[in-house]
Amino acid sequence: MRYSIDAPRSYVEANLIGTFNLLEAVRATPCTHLLMASTSSVYGANTDMPYA
């Protein structure tokens, strides 16, 4: 079983807090470009179980 399914809170905390920290760092030290991306698994597009 994927760890994200077994322990979803740890992923939520890591993703939300990590994204927040990154955005705060960019606000403190502006940059020209910022690209943020995610995988389709986050949004549930991958229906194959276990994930391929």
C-alpha positions in Angstrom: 0.0 0.0 0.0 1.2 3.5 -0.8 2.3 5.5 2.2 0.1 8.4 1.1 -3.0 6.2 1.5 -1.8 4.7 4.7 -0.8 8.0 6.3 -2.6 10.8 4.4 -2.2 13.4 7.2 1.6 13.4 6.7 1.2 14.2 3.0 -1.3 16.9 3.6 0.9 18.5 6.2 4.0 18.2 4.0 2.3 19.6 0.9 0.4 22.4 2.6 3.2 23.6 4.9 5.9 23.1 2.2 3.9 25.1 -0.3 3.2 27.8 2.3 6.9 28.0 3.2 7.9 28.3 -0.5 5.3 31.0 -1.2 6.5 32.9 1.9 10.1 32.7 0.8 9.2 34.0 -2.7 7.2 36.9 -1.1 10.3 37.8 1.0 12.7 37.4 -1.9 10.7 38.0 -5.1 11.7 35.9 -8.1 11.0 36.4 -11.8 9.3 33.1 -12.4 7.8 30.4 -10.2 6.5 27.1 -11.6 4.6 24.7 -9.3 3.3 21.4 -10.5 1.7 18.2 -9.2 1.0 14.7 -10.4 -2.4 13.4 -11.5 -2.4 11.0 -8.6 -3.0 13.9 -6.3 -6.3 14.6 -8.0 -7.4 11.0 -8.3 -7.0 10.7 -12.1 -5.0 7.5 -11.7 -7.6 4.8 -11.0 -5.2 1.9 -11.2 -4.8 0.3 -7.8 -2.2 0.0 -6.6 -0.8 2.9 -8.6 1.1 2.0 -11.7 
